[in-house]
Structures are given as structure tokens and as C-alpha cells.
């Protein structure tokens, strides 16, 4: 399909897409990127991401106790004292 689209008149394909879907077609650069991704992975979907790291219950309790003792303490200072990376403390 992709090869057929690339061989046809570019403006003709754009016009057919707009008539069919009622919006402008994706950029050629996007289509080429999707095609390359499909050839490499057999999918155009996003790859799984690890997401936000999990935090142990002990770490959560330690943060809770520290902030109850000193509610005005900065996030950076609490992070340094508890040895919890800042990305966990947001």
C-alpha cells in the first residue's frame, strides 16, 4: 500500500485523503516514519514504557514522618536527607 501511495501523484493522494476523512493528510515525513517503524517492529503502535518507578511502603512512611516533623522543609532537602531521588518525591 505504501509503495502505491508513494508512486501515485502526491496531490491526487492528498485530495483523496481529504475527501475521505475530511481533514488534511499527515505529512509525508510522518508517513515515512510510520512505515519505517512498521518494517522494524511489525506495528506502528508505541512501545511499552516503564512508567513511574514504584516506591516502597517504608520510603513512603519515612517521607510522611519527616514532613510531619518539619512541614516547612524543602523537597530538595528532604530528598537529600532521606536519600530518595527527587523524581520519586514529586
Biopython code that builds the backbone (N, CA, C, O; Angstrom):
import numpy as np
from Bio.PDB.StructureBuilder import StructureBuilder

atoms = [
    (1, "UNK", "N", (0.827, -1.189, 0.000)),
    (1, "UNK", "CA", (0.000, 0.000, 0.000)),
    (1, "UNK", "C", (0.868, 1.247, 0.000)),
    (1, "UNK", "O", (0.640, 2.165, -0.788)),
    (2, "UNK", "N", (1.856, 1.285, 0.874)),
    (2, "UNK", "CA", (2.707, 2.457, 0.988)),
    (2, "UNK", "C", (3.401, 2.756, -0.331)),
    (2, "UNK", "O", (3.453, 3.905, -0.772)),
    (3, "UNK", "N", (3.930, 1.722, -0.950)),
    (3, "UNK", "CA", (4.629, 1.926, -2.216)),
    (3, "UNK", "C", (3.688, 2.487, -3.269)),
    (3, "UNK", "O", (4.077, 3.341, -4.066)),
    (4, "UNK", "N", (2.442, 2.005, -3.272)),
    (4, "UNK", "CA", (1.453, 2.509, -4.222)),
    (4, "UNK", "C", (1.147, 3.968, -3.997)),
    (4, "UNK", "O", (1.000, 4.739, -4.945)),
    (5, "UNK", "N", (1.051, 4.340, -2.745)),
    (5, "UNK", "CA", (0.788, 5.753, -2.419)),
    (5, "UNK", "C", (1.952, 6.616, -2.878)),
    (5, "UNK", "O", (1.752, 7.685, -3.454)),
    (6, "UNK", "N", (3.175, 6.148, -2.621)),
    (6, "UNK", "CA", (4.346, 6.939, -2.967)),
    (6, "UNK", "C", (4.499, 7.085, -4.479)),
    (6, "UNK", "O", (5.057, 8.078, -4.944)),
    (7, "UNK", "N", (4.014, 6.112, -5.254)),
    (7, "UNK", "CA", (4.159, 6.164, -6.704)),
    (7, "UNK", "C", (3.090, 7.043, -7.354)),
    (7, "UNK", "O", (3.308, 7.587, -8.436)),
    (8, "UNK", "N", (1.932, 7.183, -6.696)),
    (8, "UNK", "CA", (0.867, 7.997, -7.265)),
    (8, "UNK", "C", (1.228, 9.479, -7.175)),
    (8, "UNK", "O", (2.146, 9.874, -6.456)),
    (9, "UNK", "N", (0.486, 10.275, -7.919)),
    (9, "UNK", "CA", (0.653, 11.713, -7.871)),
    (9, "UNK", "C", (0.358, 12.184, -6.440)),
    (9, "UNK", "O", (-0.715, 11.920, -5.898)),
    (10, "UNK", "N", (1.304, 12.868, -5.856)),
    (10, "UNK", "CA", (1.207, 13.294, -4.457)),
    (10, "UNK", "C", (-0.059, 14.130, -4.195)),
    (10, "UNK", "O", (-0.753, 13.906, -3.203)),
    (11, "UNK", "N", (-0.353, 15.074, -5.068)),
    (11, "UNK", "CA", (-1.534, 15.934, -4.874)),
    (11, "UNK", "C", (-2.833, 15.146, -4.991)),
    (11, "UNK", "O", (-3.808, 15.429, -4.296)),
    (12, "UNK", "N", (-2.833, 14.176, -5.858)),
    (12, "UNK", "CA", (-4.013, 13.335, -6.032)),
    (12, "UNK", "C", (-4.295, 12.543, -4.749)),
    (12, "UNK", "O", (-5.446, 12.415, -4.331)),
    (13, "UNK", "N", (-3.244, 12.020, -4.138)),
    (13, "UNK", "CA", (-3.398, 11.259, -2.899)),
    (13, "UNK", "C", (-3.880, 12.182, -1.780)),
    (13, "UNK", "O", (-4.758, 11.810, -1.002)),
    (14, "UNK", "N", (-3.307, 13.385, -1.698)),
    (14, "UNK", "CA", (-3.735, 14.344, -0.670)),
    (14, "UNK", "C", (-5.220, 14.672, -0.823)),
    (14, "UNK", "O", (-5.957, 14.720, 0.163)),
    (15, "UNK", "N", (-5.649, 14.895, -2.054)),
    (15, "UNK", "CA", (-7.042, 15.233, -2.319)),
    (15, "UNK", "C", (-7.976, 14.079, -1.929)),
    (15, "UNK", "O", (-9.018, 14.299, -1.312)),
    (16, "UNK", "N", (-7.592, 12.845, -2.297)),
    (16, "UNK", "CA", (-8.406, 11.674, -1.941)),
    (16, "UNK", "C", (-8.507, 11.520, -0.422)),
    (16, "UNK", "O", (-9.576, 11.213, 0.105)),
    (17, "UNK", "N", (-7.405, 11.733, 0.268)),
    (17, "UNK", "CA", (-7.419, 11.614, 1.729)),
    (17, "UNK", "C", (-8.360, 12.656, 2.339)),
    (17, "UNK", "O", (-9.180, 12.331, 3.197)),
    (18, "UNK", "N", (-8.239, 13.903, 1.895)),
    (18, "UNK", "CA", (-9.079, 14.978, 2.439)),
    (18, "UNK", "C", (-10.551, 14.713, 2.148)),
    (18, "UNK", "O", (-11.399, 14.955, 3.008)),
    (19, "UNK", "N", (-10.872, 14.219, 0.953)),
    (19, "UNK", "CA", (-12.268, 13.898, 0.612)),
    (19, "UNK", "C", (-12.798, 12.749, 1.470)),
    (19, "UNK", "O", (-13.959, 12.765, 1.879)),
    (20, "UNK", "N", (-11.959, 11.759, 1.740)),
    (20, "UNK", "CA", (-12.375, 10.588, 2.501)),
    (20, "UNK", "C", (-12.526, 10.881, 3.991)),
    (20, "UNK", "O", (-13.504, 10.464, 4.611)),
    (21, "UNK", "N", (-11.550, 11.604, 4.572)),
    (21, "UNK", "CA", (-11.513, 11.775, 6.023)),
    (21, "UNK", "C", (-11.871, 13.180, 6.501)),
    (21, "UNK", "O", (-11.987, 13.411, 7.704)),
    (22, "UNK", "N", (-12.047, 14.119, 5.574)),
    (22, "UNK", "CA", (-12.483, 15.464, 5.949)),
    (22, "UNK", "C", (-11.437, 16.284, 6.686)),
    (22, "UNK", "O", (-11.777, 17.239, 7.383)),
    (23, "UNK", "N", (-10.191, 15.926, 6.542)),
    (23, "UNK", "CA", (-9.104, 16.687, 7.161)),
    (23, "UNK", "C", (-7.857, 16.527, 6.309)),
    (23, "UNK", "O", (-7.771, 15.608, 5.494)),
    (24, "UNK", "N", (-6.888, 17.422, 6.495)),
    (24, "UNK", "CA", (-5.658, 17.311, 5.702)),
    (24, "UNK", "C", (-4.908, 16.020, 6.024)),
    (24, "UNK", "O", (-4.988, 15.518, 7.145)),
    (25, "UNK", "N", (-4.187, 15.486, 5.056)),
    (25, "UNK", "CA", (-3.448, 14.244, 5.285)),
    (25, "UNK", "C", (-2.228, 14.490, 6.170)),
    (25, "UNK", "O", (-1.777, 15.628, 6.304)),
    (26, "UNK", "N", (-1.692, 13.428, 6.774)),
    (26, "UNK", "CA", (-0.455, 13.568, 7.536)),
    (26, "UNK", "C", (0.693, 13.968, 6.613)),
    (26, "UNK", "O", (0.640, 13.748, 5.403)),
    (27, "UNK", "N", (1.713, 14.547, 7.195)),
    (27, "UNK", "CA", (2.887, 14.937, 6.410)),
    (27, "UNK", "C", (3.598, 13.696, 5.885)),
    (27, "UNK", "O", (3.560, 12.635, 6.507)),
    (28, "UNK", "N", (4.240, 13.840, 4.746)),
    (28, "UNK", "CA", (4.979, 12.740, 4.142)),
    (28, "UNK", "C", (6.040, 12.226, 5.118)),
    (28, "UNK", "O", (6.279, 11.021, 5.198)),
    (29, "UNK", "N", (6.666, 13.127, 5.848)),
    (29, "UNK", "CA", (7.679, 12.745, 6.833)),
    (29, "UNK", "C", (7.083, 11.803, 7.889)),
    (29, "UNK", "O", (7.726, 10.833, 8.288)),
    (30, "UNK", "N", (5.865, 12.089, 8.336)),
    (30, "UNK", "CA", (5.196, 11.232, 9.322)),
    (30, "UNK", "C", (4.898, 9.854, 8.739)),
    (30, "UNK", "O", (5.108, 8.834, 9.395)),
    (31, "UNK", "N", (4.417, 9.835, 7.523)),
    (31, "UNK", "CA", (4.083, 8.568, 6.870)),
    (31, "UNK", "C", (5.339, 7.706, 6.716)),
    (31, "UNK", "O", (5.306, 6.500, 6.962)),
    (32, "UNK", "N", (6.438, 8.331, 6.312)),
    (32, "UNK", "CA", (7.685, 7.586, 6.160)),
    (32, "UNK", "C", (8.163, 7.046, 7.510)),
    (32, "UNK", "O", (8.660, 5.922, 7.583)),
    (33, "UNK", "N", (8.017, 7.832, 8.573)),
    (33, "UNK", "CA", (8.424, 7.378, 9.911)),
    (33, "UNK", "C", (7.563, 6.207, 10.358)),
    (33, "UNK", "O", (8.081, 5.239, 10.916)),
    (34, "UNK", "N", (6.249, 6.280, 10.121)),
    (34, "UNK", "CA", (5.342, 5.176, 10.483)),
    (34, "UNK", "C", (5.726, 3.905, 9.716)),
    (34, "UNK", "O", (5.754, 2.808, 10.274)),
    (35, "UNK", "N", (6.019, 4.080, 8.433)),
    (35, "UNK", "CA", (6.383, 2.932, 7.607)),
    (35, "UNK", "C", (7.673, 2.281, 8.124)),
    (35, "UNK", "O", (7.749, 1.059, 8.255)),
    (36, "UNK", "N", (8.674, 3.100, 8.414)),
    (36, "UNK", "CA", (9.939, 2.570, 8.934)),
    (36, "UNK", "C", (9.714, 1.832, 10.247)),
    (36, "UNK", "O", (10.269, 0.755, 10.465)),
    (37, "UNK", "N", (8.900, 2.416, 11.118)),
    (37, "UNK", "CA", (8.606, 1.784, 12.407)),
    (37, "UNK", "C", (7.886, 0.456, 12.196)),
    (37, "UNK", "O", (8.167, -0.525, 12.885)),
    (38, "UNK", "N", (6.966, 0.428, 11.250)),
    (38, "UNK", "CA", (6.223, -0.809, 10.959)),
    (38, "UNK", "C", (7.156, -1.898, 10.437)),
    (38, "UNK", "O", (7.053, -3.054, 10.848)),
    (39, "UNK", "N", (8.065, -1.534, 9.536)),
    (39, "UNK", "CA", (9.005, -2.504, 8.981)),
    (39, "UNK", "C", (9.886, -3.085, 10.095)),
    (39, "UNK", "O", (10.179, -4.281, 10.095)),
    (40, "UNK", "N", (10.310, -2.234, 11.048)),
    (40, "UNK", "CA", (11.199, -2.684, 12.123)),
    (40, "UNK", "C", (10.476, -3.496, 13.194)),
    (40, "UNK", "O", (11.025, -4.471, 13.707)),
    (41, "UNK", "N", (9.237, -3.099, 13.540)),
    (41, "UNK", "CA", (8.575, -3.687, 14.713)),
    (41, "UNK", "C", (7.290, -4.442, 14.396)),
    (41, "UNK", "O", (6.694, -5.023, 15.303)),
    (42, "UNK", "N", (6.844, -4.453, 13.150)),
    (42, "UNK", "CA", (5.559, -5.045, 12.755)),
    (42, "UNK", "C", (4.375, -4.346, 13.402)),
    (42, "UNK", "O", (3.296, -4.931, 13.508)),
    (43, "UNK", "N", (4.557, -3.106, 13.835)),
    (43, "UNK", "CA", (3.485, -2.330, 14.453)),
    (43, "UNK", "C", (3.809, -0.848, 14.331)),
    (43, "UNK", "O", (4.977, -0.466, 14.270)),
    (44, "UNK", "N", (2.778, -0.020, 14.295)),
    (44, "UNK", "CA", (3.002, 1.426, 14.349)),
    (44, "UNK", "C", (2.657, 1.970, 15.732)),
    (44, "UNK", "O", (2.748, 3.173, 15.974)),
    (45, "UNK", "N", (2.258, 1.072, 16.640)),
    (45, "UNK", "CA", (1.914, 1.476, 17.998)),
    (45, "UNK", "C", (3.153, 1.861, 18.796)),
    (45, "UNK", "O", (4.276, 1.518, 18.428)),
    (46, "UNK", "N", (2.930, 2.578, 19.892)),
    (46, "UNK", "CA", (4.020, 2.971, 20.770)),
    (46, "UNK", "C", (4.557, 1.756, 21.516)),
    (46, "UNK", "O", (3.817, 0.823, 21.828)),
    (47, "UNK", "N", (5.838, 1.786, 21.793)),
    (47, "UNK", "CA", (6.452, 0.736, 22.582)),
    (47, "UNK", "C", (6.078, 0.922, 24.049)),
    (47, "UNK", "O", (5.782, 2.036, 24.482)),
    (48, "UNK", "N", (6.091, -0.164, 24.808)),
    (48, "UNK", "CA", (5.794, -0.068, 26.234)),
    (48, "UNK", "C", (6.868, 0.751, 26.934)),
    (48, "UNK", "O", (8.054, 0.658, 26.618)),
    (49, "UNK", "N", (6.430, 1.538, 27.874)),
    (49, "UNK", "CA", (7.361, 2.342, 28.663)),
    (49, "UNK", "C", (7.322, 1.846, 30.099)),
    (49, "UNK", "O", (6.337, 1.254, 30.541)),
    (50, "UNK", "N", (8.381, 2.090, 30.801)),
    (50, "UNK", "CA", (8.464, 1.596, 32.171)),
    (50, "UNK", "C", (7.547, 2.363, 33.118)),
    (50, "UNK", "O", (7.141, 1.822, 34.146)),
    (51, "UNK", "N", (7.215, 3.593, 32.799)),
    (51, "UNK", "CA", (6.337, 4.371, 33.664)),
    (51, "UNK", "C", (7.061, 4.882, 34.895)),
    (51, "UNK", "O", (8.289, 4.849, 34.972)),
    (52, "UNK", "N", (6.302, 5.341, 35.830)),
    (52, "UNK", "CA", (6.861, 5.891, 37.052)),
    (52, "UNK", "C", (7.371, 4.746, 37.930)),
    (52, "UNK", "O", (6.694, 3.730, 38.084)),
    (53, "UNK", "N", (8.578, 4.914, 38.509)),
    (53, "UNK", "CA", (9.117, 3.852, 39.355)),
    (53, "UNK", "C", (8.282, 3.671, 40.619)),
    (53, "UNK", "O", (7.709, 4.632, 41.134)),
    (54, "UNK", "N", (8.215, 2.445, 41.113)),
    (54, "UNK", "CA", (7.461, 2.186, 42.329)),
    (54, "UNK", "C", (8.288, 2.598, 43.547)),
    (54, "UNK", "O", (9.518, 2.633, 43.498)),
    (55, "UNK", "N", (7.592, 2.906, 44.629)),
    (55, "UNK", "CA", (8.225, 3.339, 45.864)),
    (55, "UNK", "C", (7.752, 2.401, 46.966)),
    (55, "UNK", "O", (6.571, 2.062, 47.041)),
    (56, "UNK", "N", (8.682, 1.984, 47.821)),
    (56, "UNK", "CA", (8.321, 1.045, 48.883)),
    (56, "UNK", "C", (7.490, 1.740, 49.960)),
    (56, "UNK", "O", (7.545, 2.960, 50.116)),
    (57, "UNK", "N", (6.722, 0.945, 50.697)),
    (57, "UNK", "CA", (5.926, 1.477, 51.808)),
    (57, "UNK", "C", (6.821, 2.116, 52.868)),
    (57, "UNK", "O", (6.440, 3.108, 53.489)),
    (58, "UNK", "N", (8.021, 1.544, 53.075)),
    (58, "UNK", "CA", (8.954, 2.100, 54.057)),
    (58, "UNK", "C", (9.382, 3.513, 53.656)),
    (58, "UNK", "O", (9.478, 4.398, 54.506)),
    (59, "UNK", "N", (9.635, 3.721, 52.380)),
    (59, "UNK", "CA", (10.025, 5.044, 51.898)),
    (59, "UNK", "C", (8.889, 6.031, 52.085)),
    (59, "UNK", "O", (9.115, 7.167, 52.503)),
    (60, "UNK", "N", (7.681, 5.612, 51.783)),
    (60, "UNK", "CA", (6.512, 6.487, 51.946)),
    (60, "UNK", "C", (6.343, 6.871, 53.410)),
    (60, "UNK", "O", (6.090, 8.035, 53.723)),
    (61, "UNK", "N", (6.481, 5.896, 54.310)),
    (61, "UNK", "CA", (6.362, 6.180, 55.744)),
    (61, "UNK", "C", (7.459, 7.133, 56.213)),
    (61, "UNK", "O", (7.191, 8.049, 56.991)),
    (62, "UNK", "N", (8.691, 6.927, 55.746)),
    (62, "UNK", "CA", (9.801, 7.794, 56.137)),
    (62, "UNK", "C", (9.562, 9.229, 55.683)),
    (62, "UNK", "O", (9.832, 10.169, 56.430)),
    (63, "UNK", "N", (9.065, 9.402, 54.480)),
    (63, "UNK", "CA", (8.763, 10.748, 53.968)),
    (63, "UNK", "C", (7.642, 11.378, 54.783)),
    (63, "UNK", "O", (7.721, 12.553, 55.140)),
    (64, "UNK", "N", (6.619, 10.621, 55.074)),
    (64, "UNK", "CA", (5.483, 11.127, 55.864)),
    (64, "UNK", "C", (5.946, 11.615, 57.236)),
    (64, "UNK", "O", (5.579, 12.709, 57.663)),
    (65, "UNK", "N", (6.748, 10.809, 57.922)),
    (65, "UNK", "CA", (7.237, 11.167, 59.258)),
    (65, "UNK", "C", (8.117, 12.412, 59.187)),
    (65, "UNK", "O", (7.976, 13.319, 60.007)),
    (66, "UNK", "N", (9.020, 12.460, 58.213)),
    (66, "UNK", "CA", (9.924, 13.599, 58.079)),
    (66, "UNK", "C", (9.160, 14.890, 57.822)),
    (66, "UNK", "O", (9.502, 15.930, 58.383)),
    (67, "UNK", "N", (8.144, 14.840, 56.994)),
    (67, "UNK", "CA", (7.387, 16.061, 56.681)),
    (67, "UNK", "C", (6.434, 16.447, 57.812)),
    (67, "UNK", "O", (6.090, 17.620, 57.952)),
    (68, "UNK", "N", (6.009, 15.483, 58.612)),
    (68, "UNK", "CA", (5.187, 15.829, 59.786)),
    (68, "UNK", "C", (6.040, 16.535, 60.824)),
    (68, "UNK", "O", (5.574, 17.470, 61.477)),
    (69, "UNK", "N", (7.291, 16.098, 60.987)),
    (69, "UNK", "CA", (8.202, 16.741, 61.939)),
    (69, "UNK", "C", (8.574, 18.136, 61.491)),
    (69, "UNK", "O", (8.648, 19.049, 62.314)),
    (70, "UNK", "N", (8.810, 18.323, 60.189)),
    (70, "UNK", "CA", (9.250, 19.617, 59.656)),
    (70, "UNK", "C", (8.468, 19.934, 58.392)),
    (70, "UNK", "O", (8.983, 19.751, 57.289)),
    (71, "UNK", "N", (7.217, 20.412, 58.534)),
    (71, "UNK", "CA", (6.399, 20.649, 57.341)),
    (71, "UNK", "C", (6.952, 21.730, 56.403)),
    (71, "UNK", "O", (6.595, 21.770, 55.226)),
    (72, "UNK", "N", (7.809, 22.593, 56.914)),
    (72, "UNK", "CA", (8.368, 23.658, 56.073)),
    (72, "UNK", "C", (9.616, 23.244, 55.324)),
    (72, "UNK", "O", (10.180, 24.047, 54.580)),
    (73, "UNK", "N", (10.059, 22.020, 55.501)),
    (73, "UNK", "CA", (11.288, 21.530, 54.871)),
    (73, "UNK", "C", (11.092, 21.473, 53.352)),
    (73, "UNK", "O", (10.038, 21.077, 52.854)),
    (74, "UNK", "N", (12.136, 21.880, 52.640)),
    (74, "UNK", "CA", (12.042, 21.851, 51.174)),
    (74, "UNK", "C", (12.091, 20.408, 50.673)),
    (74, "UNK", "O", (12.617, 19.516, 51.338)),
    (75, "UNK", "N", (11.539, 20.212, 49.506)),
    (75, "UNK", "CA", (11.542, 18.891, 48.880)),
    (75, "UNK", "C", (12.964, 18.429, 48.628)),
    (75, "UNK", "O", (13.293, 17.262, 48.840)),
    (76, "UNK", "N", (13.812, 19.354, 48.172)),
    (76, "UNK", "CA", (15.206, 19.011, 47.879)),
    (76, "UNK", "C", (15.935, 18.567, 49.141)),
    (76, "UNK", "O", (16.664, 17.575, 49.125)),
    (77, "UNK", "N", (15.738, 19.296, 50.230)),
    (77, "UNK", "CA", (16.423, 18.947, 51.477)),
    (77, "UNK", "C", (15.928, 17.593, 52.016)),
    (77, "UNK", "O", (16.727, 16.754, 52.432)),
    (78, "UNK", "N", (14.621, 17.397, 52.001)),
    (78, "UNK", "CA", (14.067, 16.119, 52.459)),
    (78, "UNK", "C", (14.584, 14.981, 51.588)),
    (78, "UNK", "O", (14.889, 13.901, 52.094)),
    (79, "UNK", "N", (14.683, 15.214, 50.293)),
    (79, "UNK", "CA", (15.179, 14.199, 49.367)),
    (79, "UNK", "C", (16.622, 13.826, 49.707)),
    (79, "UNK", "O", (16.977, 12.647, 49.734)),
    (80, "UNK", "N", (17.443, 14.831, 49.964)),
    (80, "UNK", "CA", (18.847, 14.574, 50.309)),
    (80, "UNK", "C", (18.966, 13.822, 51.636)),
    (80, "UNK", "O", (19.738, 12.870, 51.740)),
    (81, "UNK", "N", (18.210, 14.242, 52.645)),
    (81, "UNK", "CA", (18.299, 13.624, 53.963)),
    (81, "UNK", "C", (17.823, 12.166, 53.948)),
    (81, "UNK", "O", (18.407, 11.313, 54.615)),
    (82, "UNK", "N", (16.778, 11.890, 53.195)),
    (82, "UNK", "CA", (16.209, 10.545, 53.156)),
    (82, "UNK", "C", (16.816, 9.675, 52.054)),
    (82, "UNK", "O", (16.491, 8.495, 51.927)),
    (83, "UNK", "N", (17.684, 10.269, 51.276)),
    (83, "UNK", "CA", (18.305, 9.573, 50.143)),
    (83, "UNK", "C", (17.265, 8.992, 49.189)),
    (83, "UNK", "O", (17.366, 7.850, 48.743)),
    (84, "UNK", "N", (16.265, 9.817, 48.895)),
    (84, "UNK", "CA", (15.219, 9.454, 47.936)),
    (84, "UNK", "C", (15.396, 10.376, 46.740)),
    (84, "UNK", "O", (15.341, 11.595, 46.901)),
    (85, "UNK", "N", (15.610, 9.827, 45.534)),
    (85, "UNK", "CA", (15.780, 10.700, 44.353)),
    (85, "UNK", "C", (14.575, 11.620, 44.178)),
    (85, "UNK", "O", (13.445, 11.233, 44.472)),
    (86, "UNK", "N", (14.820, 12.835, 43.702)),
    (86, "UNK", "CA", (13.750, 13.821, 43.539)),
    (86, "UNK", "C", (12.636, 13.337, 42.645)),
    (86, "UNK", "O", (11.481, 13.691, 42.884)),
    (87, "UNK", "N", (12.923, 12.527, 41.604)),
    (87, "UNK", "CA", (11.831, 12.061, 40.733)),
    (87, "UNK", "C", (10.825, 11.225, 41.485)),
    (87, "UNK", "O", (9.686, 11.109, 41.033)),
    (88, "UNK", "N", (11.190, 10.633, 42.618)),
    (88, "UNK", "CA", (10.239, 9.888, 43.450)),
    (88, "UNK", "C", (9.436, 10.812, 44.341)),
    (88, "UNK", "O", (8.325, 10.475, 44.750)),
    (89, "UNK", "N", (9.989, 11.973, 44.646)),
    (89, "UNK", "CA", (9.379, 12.819, 45.673)),
    (89, "UNK", "C", (8.348, 13.784, 45.136)),
    (89, "UNK", "O", (7.789, 14.554, 45.918)),
    (90, "UNK", "N", (8.065, 13.787, 43.849)),
    (90, "UNK", "CA", (7.053, 14.711, 43.293)),
    (90, "UNK", "C", (5.662, 14.252, 43.585)),
    (90, "UNK", "O", (4.699, 14.910, 43.192)),
]
sb = StructureBuilder()
sb.init_structure("model")
sb.init_model(0)
sb.init_chain("A")
sb.init_seg("    ")
for serial, (resi, resn, name, xyz) in enumerate(atoms, 1):
    if name == "N":
        sb.init_residue(resn, " ", resi, " ")
    sb.init_atom(name, np.array(xyz, "f"), 0.0, 1.0, " ", f" {name:<3s}", serial, name[0])
structure = sb.get_structure()
